[in-house]
Amino acid sequence: MPFCDLLGNRAIVETIRGQLAEGRLPQSLLFCGIRGIGKWTLAQGIAKALNGSHKDNDFCDACATCRRISEGVHPDVRNIVPEEQFIVIDQIREASREIFFRPFEGRRRVLIIDQAERMNAPAANSFLKTLEEPPETSIIILVTSRPNDLLPTIRSRCQIYRFGPLPADELEQLLERRSYLPEERRLLARIAAGSLGRAVTIDLAEYMRHRQEMLALLEACSRNFLYAHSAQAAAPWLDKRNKADFEEKLGILFTLVRDLFLLRLDSGSESIAHVDLRSRMCSLASRLSIEQLSSAARALDHIESGARRNLNRGLAVDALLLQLGGSGASARSRDT
């Protein structure tokens, strides 16, 4: 898979190729954008182009060097991913020592840190020292979907490349190679939010079950709000036996609220993700005010930002329910 075969973000890919050709690739790069849009793949491509046998500042994915980099066993290419929840200081210390060694068999040492925002505080502070004066024989690539969670001093020491999502029509065309029905392709291309990686890994049946649960929660908050009814609708989301599903359902709720906001502004909007639920969503949007939806979006953002920390999820979801129902009750009383 040479650079020309990488999907999306052609301007970034061509910029990287030009920098490789001219020998002016920055020593510290930060790839930002949603998951599944090719950031990690491009980082691996850079490592292969710098160390492989292919000419013209490209890579082949066929030679022994490219294969070993793909398998994570090349001595000059180190990949770091979180250990459980965080990237810890021992991982960073070991990688920082290696980055100052001369290449063992390739032309450059390459350090790739995936989910870089998950460096805990000791690891991030330790890594700053490496970023201050990286050796000329090494390249550091940070990959993140949440750049604002990185220390500002880390961001300032890197050349930042912002990756955009793939357009829905392109995703839909790419999904034609797989065994989806046309309506499934259309839905997947939109709920994946521009991420091919997400589009091809979504279990659509499970997604639709989760979506029904989140839609029922919104509906419980939209009419004659009673906290007890809304809390009952939220109970499966907070069930400790299904903790792994919490963030998935949170993401679904985000997209539902976004669609409702768009439909509240324009019932004919073509930008909604849940195109198969337009009629039901229009009905729900008519029962929720802009104030309710804006409050819900802020509450969801708070839940998402705290989900990886010691957030009390029960209290945070309670606040979401009260924002939705309470604001709605106030808005309806003003309307009457």
N, C-alpha and C positions, 0 to 999 in steps of 0.2 A: 504494500500500500504506500506508494510514494506520495509526496505532498499534494500532487494534483488530484489524488483520489480522496483527500480529506473533505468531509462535508461541511458546508457552511463557513461563515467568517473568512471569506476569501481574502479580504483586505489584510487581516492579521497574518494569515498564512503567507501571502506574498511579501509582506513586510519582513517576516522572519527569514524567508528565503533570500531576500535581498541583503539582509544583515549578515547571513551566513556567507554569501558570495563575496561580500566586501570585507569580511573579517572584523565586523564591528558589532557583533551580537553582544548585548549588555551582559554583564556577569551575573546580575541578579534580576530575575524576571518574576512578575506577579500576574498570573492568569486568573481573571475574575469572571464569573458568570454562573448561571444556574447549572446544576448537575446534569451530565449526560449530553453536553453539546460539543464535546471534542477537546476540552482543555487538556485532560490527561493524555489523550492520544497524540496531540501536537507536542506535548512535552516529551513523550517517548520518541516521537519522530525526530525531534532536535537531537536527543541523545544518540540516535542511530545515525543521523546525518553527520554528527561530529566524530563518530568512532567507526562507522561501517566502511565497507570497501566500495560502495557506490560512488560514482563521480557526480559532478555538477551540483554539489551541495544538496544532495537528495538522499533518499534511502530506498532500499529495495524490499525489505521484510523477508528476504529469501536467503541471504548469506548467513553464515554461522554467527557473526557478530550481532546482526539484527535479531536473530532467533534467541540468542542468549539474553539480550536486553529485554525482549518480550517476556522471557521466562523469569526475569529477575535474578539472573546468576552471572551477569557480567561484572568483573571486578572493579570496573571504573564507573559504574552507574549504580547509585544507591537510591532506592525508593523507600520513603518513610510514610507510614499510615498510622492512624491512632491505635494505641494499645487499649482495647475496649473503648472507654469514653474519651481519653485524651492522648495527645502526643506528649510524652514525659521527658524530663530533663536528661535522663540517661540515653535516650534515643538521640537527642540533639548533640550531646557531648561526643558520643561515638562518631556520628556523622561529621561533626565539625573537625574532629581529629583527622578523619580520612580525607576530608576535602583539601587539606594542606599537603597531602602526599602528592608526588608527581604521578601522572597516569601510569598504571601498571603495564598495559598493553595497547591502549587506545591513544587518541590525540588529546582528549580532554576528560577530566573527571566531571560527572554530572550528578548533582543531588536534586531529587524531585521529592517535594513534600506535599502529599495529597491531604485535603481537608486541613490546610494549614491553620485555619481559625481555631482548630482544636488543640493547639499548643497551650498547655497550662502556663500560668504566670512564670514559674521558674524556667521552663523550657524556652518561652518567648524571650525572656530577658537574657538568657544564656546565648540564644541565637543571634541577638543583636551584635554581639562581639564578632561573630563570623561575618555578618553582613557589612560591617564597617570597612574591612579590608580583605575581601575575598582574594585568594591567589589567582594569578593570571591564567593558570592552567585548569581552572575549574569554572563551571557554570552552575548557578543555583536557580531552581524554578519552583516557585510556590504556586499551588493550585488551591483555589477557594471559591465557594459559592457565597461566602459572607465576608467580604473584605473589610467591612466596618468593625468586625469582631477582632481584627488584628490590631496590634499596637500601631499607632500612627507612625512611630519611629521605624517600624518594620516596613510599612507601606512607603515611607519617604525614601528608603534606601533601595527601592526596586523600580525598574521600568514596568509600568502597569499596562496590561493589555486587557481591554474589556470585551468579552465575548457576548454576542447577541444571540437570542433564541432563533431557531430555524422557523421560517414562515410555515403556517399551518398547511398551505397547499403543497409545499415541498415535502413536509412530513407525510402527508397523505399519499403522495406519489411513491415515496420510499416504502411505505407500508404495503403497496400493491404487490411487492415481492413475497409477501407473507399471506397465509391463508385466513384473511379476515374478510368478512362481508363488507360491502361498500359502506353501510351505515356504521359498522364498527370502526372502519378506517377513519371515517369522518369524525366520530366521537373521540377516538384515541388521539388523532392529530391535534385536537383542541385541548383536551384535558392534560396532555403531556406538556403544554405550555412551552413549546418550542424545543423540547429535549427529546432527541431520538433515543437516547439511552433509556429514558423513562418510558417512552411509547412502546418499546419492544419488550419491556419487562413487566408492564402492568398486567395483573390478573384481572381481566375485565369483569368477570362474574363477581369476584370478591369486591372489586371497586364499586360496582353497582349496589351491592349489599350495604357497604359502608356509606355510600352516597344516600341511599334511602334512609338510613339511620340519622344522618346529619340533616337531611331535608325535613324529617319528622321533628327534629329538635327546633329548627327554625319556625316551622309551622306552629309548634306548641307555644312559641314566644310571640307569635304574630296576632293572635286573636284572644281577646278577653284574658289578658295575662294573669295566670296564677302560678306562683313560684313552684308549688307542689307538682303541678302538671309538667312544667318545664324541667324540673329536677328529675322527675321520673324519666323523661325523654333523654336526659343527659346521662342517666345511670350506666347504660352499656358502654359509653365512651370512657367513663371513669373506672370501669371494672378492672380491678388490679390483676385479674386473671388474663386480661388482654392488653397488658401494658405495651406490648410491641406494636399494637395498632393505633396507639394514641396519636403519634405524629402523622401517620397516614390520614387519619380522620381529620386532624387539624388542617392539613393541606387541602382536603376536600372541602371543608367548611370555608376556607379562604376563597376558593374558586366559586363556591355558591354565593357567598356574600358579594364578591366582585360582579358576578352575573346579575344579581338582584339590583346592584347599584346601577349598572348599565341599563337594565330594563326600566328602572325607575326614571331614568333620564330620557330614555327612548325605547318604547316597547317594541320597536322594529329593529333594534340593534343587531347587526350581523357579527359583532365581536364576541358574543358570549361563547363560553366553552361547552355548556351543557345544551347543545342544540336539540337533543332529543326530548328535552323537558320544557320547551319554550312556553307552551300553554300553561302548564302548572306553575312555572316560574313567574310568568306575567301576573297570574292571579296572586301569588305570594308577594310579589313586588308592590302590588297595589295596596297591600295591607301593612307595609313597612315604610316608615318615613326615611328621608335622607339622613336625618339626625340619628335614627336607630342604626342604620347601616354604617354610618361613619363611626359611631360609638363601638359597634361590633368589630369593625376593622381594627380600631385601636386596641380593643381588648384582646383580639386574636394575635396581634403583633406582640403584645405583652406576654401572652402565653407562649408563643413560639420562641421569643428571646430568652425566656426563663426555663424552657423545657429541658435544656441540657444542664441547668443548675438545680439548686435545691428549691425550686418553685413548688409551693403548695398548690397542686393542680386543682384540687377540689374547690379551694377558695377562689382561684383564678377563674374557673368555669362558673362558679356562682356569680362573680362580678360580671361575666359576660351575659349571663341570663338576665340579671337585673338591668344591665345597660340596654339590652334589647327590649325587654318587657316594660321596664320603667319609663324609658324614653318614649316608647310607643304609647303607653297609657297617657303620658303628658301631652303628646302630640295629638292624640285623638280627642282629649278633653278640650284642647284649644280649638280644634277644628269644629267642635260642636258649640 
